[in-house]
Amino acid sequence: MTEALLLNEEVDSRIVTDTLSNGYGENLSDVELEKIAMDPFLISHGRMDVENRVVVSAEVSKKSAQRSKRRVPDVCHEFGVGCTDIYGLNRALNFSTSWKKEV
């Protein structure tokens, strides 16, 4: 199962550049790039196969956010990349536990 979660490929630098420019904004400052961190790489991996990949993020959409304050779900949506949270991932994988709350 772990292998299915690993992306053993290089992301195309042109896609990362496009994700930064068109997803976050042109001419981002060093401070903005630091705030964005690795999100554009994650989104770019999703963009490389939008039919079969979904980005999992704890962030919640905030459509009014601009530039480095944009949220992963909003940038994913802009590029047609599926995005879900951990609960959606658990539902999609039909994950459950046998834990029972003792009374």
Secondary structure, DSSP 4 states (H G I P E B T S, - for coil): -HHHH---SPPPHHHHHHIIIIII-SS--HHHHHHHTTHHHHHHHHHTTTTT-EEE-S----TT--GGG--HHHHHHHTT-EEE-HHHHHHHTT---------
